[in-house]
């Protein structure tokens, strides 16, 4: 019984990680991972929308790649997948806190809150796999999808 439920979770999270990648603004070059942009060094209150979108887009893309890799093992190691989602959430929270553009930061904070909701729901499902607990993921995943989509909207995507 546990395997089909875990497979359903895996499907939902793979879709989720695809949403993270697609929320990054299109057509805008992102700085390489680990590099510092001029906007990160400048006074954060002067960060442009474009710079903030580049930063959050890079963060979401890098974190979603990590999440994608972990989701491949959810059937055999659900705890590893939960750890990856927790790490993804922490990375997003850290990077959003650094943003200086108030619009992007506010939406990023909403996305982080939604990620925390998905993490909590997944933790419950992993601990207590059942059809009833699978339904607990539906609302948090829908909220997360809406918040990630809204990041794309704020960034002009």
C-alpha positions as CSV (number, residue, x, y, z in Angstrom):
1,X,0.0,0.0,0.0
2,X,2.9,2.4,0.8
3,X,4.5,2.2,-2.7
4,X,1.5,3.6,-4.7
5,X,1.1,6.4,-2.2
6,X,4.8,7.2,-2.3
7,X,4.7,7.1,-6.1
8,X,1.9,9.6,-6.0
9,X,3.9,11.9,-3.8
10,X,6.8,11.6,-6.1
11,X,4.7,12.6,-9.1
12,X,3.4,15.6,-7.2
13,X,6.8,16.7,-6.2
14,X,8.3,16.2,-9.6
15,X,5.6,18.5,-11.0
16,X,6.3,20.9,-8.1
17,X,10.0,21.0,-9.0
18,X,9.1,21.7,-12.6
19,X,7.0,24.6,-11.4
20,X,10.0,26.0,-9.6
21,X,12.1,26.0,-12.8
22,X,9.3,27.5,-14.9
23,X,8.7,30.3,-12.4
24,X,12.1,31.8,-13.3
25,X,11.7,34.7,-15.7
26,X,12.3,33.7,-19.3
27,X,14.6,35.4,-21.7
28,X,16.7,36.9,-18.8
29,X,20.2,35.8,-18.4
30,X,20.8,34.4,-14.9
31,X,24.2,34.8,-13.1
32,X,26.1,31.6,-12.6
33,X,25.5,29.8,-9.3
34,X,27.8,31.0,-6.6
35,X,28.6,34.4,-8.3
36,X,27.8,37.7,-6.7
37,X,25.9,40.2,-8.7
38,X,26.5,43.9,-8.5
39,X,23.0,44.2,-7.0
40,X,23.8,41.9,-4.2
41,X,26.7,44.1,-3.2
42,X,24.8,47.4,-3.7
43,X,22.3,48.7,-1.1
44,X,19.5,46.1,-1.2
45,X,16.9,48.8,-1.1
46,X,18.0,49.9,-4.6
47,X,17.7,46.4,-6.2
48,X,15.9,46.5,-9.6
49,X,13.0,44.2,-10.4
50,X,15.2,42.6,-13.1
51,X,18.1,41.9,-10.7
52,X,15.8,40.5,-8.0
53,X,14.1,38.3,-10.6
54,X,17.4,37.0,-11.8
55,X,18.4,36.1,-8.3
56,X,15.2,34.3,-7.3
57,X,15.1,32.6,-10.7
58,X,18.7,31.3,-10.3
59,X,17.9,30.1,-6.8
60,X,14.7,28.4,-7.8
61,X,16.4,26.7,-10.8
62,X,19.4,25.5,-8.8
63,X,17.3,24.3,-5.9
64,X,14.8,22.5,-8.2
65,X,17.7,20.5,-9.8
66,X,18.7,19.3,-6.4
67,X,15.0,18.4,-5.7
68,X,14.6,16.6,-9.0
69,X,17.6,14.4,-8.2
70,X,16.2,13.5,-4.8
71,X,12.7,12.8,-6.1
72,X,14.1,9.9,-8.2
73,X,14.6,8.0,-4.9
74,X,11.3,8.8,-3.2
75,X,9.9,5.2,-3.6
76,X,13.0,3.7,-2.0
77,X,14.1,6.5,0.3
78,X,11.2,8.9,1.1
79,X,13.2,10.4,4.0
80,X,15.9,11.5,1.5
81,X,13.2,13.2,-0.6
82,X,11.8,15.0,2.5
83,X,15.3,16.1,3.4
84,X,15.7,17.5,-0.1
85,X,12.4,19.4,0.1
86,X,13.5,20.8,3.5
87,X,16.8,21.9,2.0
88,X,15.0,23.5,-1.0
89,X,12.8,25.4,1.4
90,X,15.8,26.6,3.5
91,X,17.6,27.7,0.4
92,X,14.6,29.6,-0.9
93,X,14.1,31.3,2.5
94,X,17.7,32.3,2.8
95,X,17.8,33.8,-0.7
96,X,14.5,35.5,-0.5
97,X,15.7,37.2,2.7
98,X,18.6,38.7,0.7
99,X,16.3,40.3,-2.0
100,X,16.1,44.1,-2.0
101,X,13.2,44.5,-4.3
102,X,10.1,44.7,-2.1
103,X,7.7,43.3,-4.7
104,X,9.8,40.2,-5.5
105,X,10.7,39.7,-1.8
106,X,7.1,39.9,-0.7
107,X,6.1,37.3,-3.3
108,X,9.1,35.2,-2.5
109,X,8.1,35.2,1.2
110,X,4.7,33.9,0.2
111,X,6.3,31.1,-1.8
112,X,8.5,30.1,1.1
113,X,5.4,30.0,3.4
114,X,3.7,27.7,0.8
115,X,6.9,25.5,0.6
116,X,6.8,25.1,4.4
117,X,3.1,24.0,4.1
118,X,4.1,21.4,1.5
119,X,7.0,20.2,3.6
120,X,4.8,19.8,6.7
121,X,2.1,18.0,4.7
122,X,4.8,15.7,3.1
123,X,6.3,15.0,6.4
124,X,2.9,13.8,7.7
125,X,2.3,11.7,4.6
126,X,5.7,10.0,4.9
127,X,5.1,9.2,8.6
128,X,1.5,8.1,8.0
129,X,1.1,6.9,4.5
130,X,-2.6,6.4,3.6
131,X,-5.1,7.7,1.1
132,X,-6.5,10.1,3.7
133,X,-3.1,11.7,4.3
134,X,-2.4,12.0,0.5
135,X,-5.3,14.4,0.3
136,X,-3.5,16.6,2.8
137,X,-1.0,17.4,0.0
138,X,-3.6,18.7,-2.4
139,X,-4.2,22.1,-0.8
140,X,-0.6,22.9,0.0
141,X,0.6,21.9,-3.5
142,X,-2.1,24.1,-5.1
143,X,-1.1,27.0,-2.9
144,X,2.6,26.5,-3.8
145,X,1.8,26.3,-7.5
146,X,-0.1,29.6,-7.2
147,X,2.7,31.3,-5.3
148,X,5.4,30.2,-7.8
149,X,3.2,31.3,-10.7
150,X,2.8,34.6,-9.0
151,X,6.6,35.0,-8.8
152,X,6.6,34.6,-12.6
153,X,3.9,37.2,-12.9
154,X,5.7,39.7,-10.7
155,X,8.8,39.1,-12.8
156,X,6.9,39.7,-16.0
157,X,6.6,36.1,-17.1
